[in-house]
Amino acid sequence: MGQQKLLEVIQVQRHDFLNHLQVVSGFLQLNKPQQAGNYIKQVIADLQVISQTAWLVIPEVTAALLVGFNEAAKIQMEMLLDVDTKMDACAVPDTEVGNALEVVLDHFFENLSPAKTSKRQFTLDFTEDPGKYTISLCTRASYIADFLSLEKGLTVVQERLNKFGGACAGKISGDNQVIYLDFPKRKGR
């Protein structure tokens, strides 16, 4: 993970924090406490989504997610996150897990078609099954401009994960493009 991307995340978060304080201050100066309260509730809801990144015990995955949120915001795409596991018994080295997620997100963003609507989103789900962890990225298939390029990028991730018993695959499911990353658990977990 490039330090430049992480530095950009920190700078954006700092800017957003100051902006939020200014908006709340403005509402209060205009004697509009209801609007200030509503704004604070929306900021809290947004931060709760991002705070799920801290549930994961793999710092490289947390870093990839924070960069992913930042990259998605740049193109006005909403990244929804659902974390149902800590990934605390992953058999794949932390750096490989983080790198796999980072590369998948990079290829996903590179292969998006131009925005036709302002309300685009994708989901990232972290789940745990007996013997493995799965990260799935799901979005509308119509958002993907170049399926072949996306598949080619996933092949690179698949080759790296094969060394550790992991897997990466993309498929069309109904109207959606789904990318799966599977990581085996350590034996006995």
N, C-alpha and C positions, 0 to 999 in steps of 0.2 A: 504494500500500500504506500503510495507516495505521500511524503510528509506535506507536500504542497496542498494536496486535496484535504488533508486533515486540518491544516492551517486555515484553509478557506472555510471549512465548516465552523471553526471557532470564531472567525471574523464575522461570518453571517449570523451566528447565534448571538454574538455581542451586539451587532447592529439591530437585530430583531428585538432583543431585550430592551435596549434603549428606546426603540420605537414604541414598544408596548407601554413603557412607562410614560412616554410623552402623550400617547393617546389617552391613557387613563387620567393623566394630569389635566389634559385639555377638557375632557368631559367634566371633571370635578370643578375646574375653573368656570365652566359654563353652567355650573349648578345642575348637572345632569347625572345624578348618582345612579339612576336606573340604567342608563346607557353604559356607564363605567362598569357597573356590576355585570351586565350582559357581556361586555367586552372581556372582562376578566374570566368569566365562565368559559368563553370560547377559547381563550389562550390556554386555560387549564386543560380543556379537552384535547387541544392540539398537542400539548406537552405530554399528556398521558399516553398518547400513541407512541411518541418518540421514546418515552421512558421505558417502554418494554424492551428496548435494546439492552438495558442494564441487567435484565433477568438472565441473559445468556452468560455462561462462564468463560466463553472464548473471546478474549479481547479483540482478536482480529475480525471476528464476525461482527462485534459491536461497531468497530471502526468502519467496516464495509457498509453496514446499515446506515450509519450517520452520513457517510459520503453519499449513499443512495438517496437518502431523504433530500440532501442538498441538490444533487443532480436532478432529481424529479422536480423539485421546486423551480429550478432554472427553466424548465420547459413547461411549467404550469400543469404538472401531472401529479395527482395525489397518490402517495404510496401508503397503503393500508397495511398494518402489521398485526399479526396474531401469533403470539409466542406462547406455546403450550408445553415447552420443555426448556430445561437449562442446558441441554447437550453436555452434561457433566461426565458422561462415560463414553465419549466419542473415541473410537479407535484411530481415527485419522488425525495426524498432527494438526495442531491449532492453525499454524500458518497455511497449511494446505486447505483447510476448511474455509478460512477467511479469503484466501486467494481464489478458490472456486466460486464463492459467492460474488466477489468483486468482478471477476471476469464475466460471469453470467450477467450481472447487472450492466456492465459496460457494453456487452454485445446487445443486450436488450435495448438500451438507450440508443445505441448506434443504428439499430434497425427499425426504429419507430418511423411511421409515416408522418408527414406534416399534420399538425393539429387541424381537424375539421370541426371540432367542438371544444369548448373551453372546459368541459367537465370530463377529462380523461383520468382514469385511475387504474392501478393494478394492485394486487394483493401479494403479500409474502406471508406464507404460513409456515410455522415451525412446529412440527409434530414428532411424536415419539411412538414407536411401535416396538413390540418385542424384537430385539436384535438390531434395530436401526433407528436412525433419525432421518427425517425428510424435511427438506426445505422446498416448498413449491411456490413458484411465481406464476400468477394467473392474470391474464388481461384479455381484452377482446381481440380476436384474431385480426379484425379490421384495422387495428392500430399498427400492425407489423407491415413494413414496406417490403422487406426482402427476407422471405422465409429461408431461402437457401443460404444466405450469408449468416443468418442466425444459427441455423443447423451446423454450419461449418465451425462457428465459434464454440458451439456446445461440444463438438467432437474433440476439440483441444482439451476442454475440461474433462471429458469422459476419459481420455487417454491418461491424464494425470491421476484421476481418481481410481482408475483400474489398478494402479500399483498398491492401493490400500484397501481394495475390496469395495470401493464406492462406485457410484454410478451417476450419470447425468444424461437426461433425455428430454426432448421436447415433443409435444404432440398437440394436435388439434382435437379439442373435445367440444363438440357442438359449435357454438360461436366463439369459443375461447381458445387462446394459445396458452398451454400450460408447460412449464419447464420444471422438471423434478431433479433435485440433488439428493441422493441417498448416501448416508454415511453409516458404516457399521458401528455397533457398540463394541466396547472391549468385552472379551470373554467373561462370562459369569455375571453380566449386568443385564 
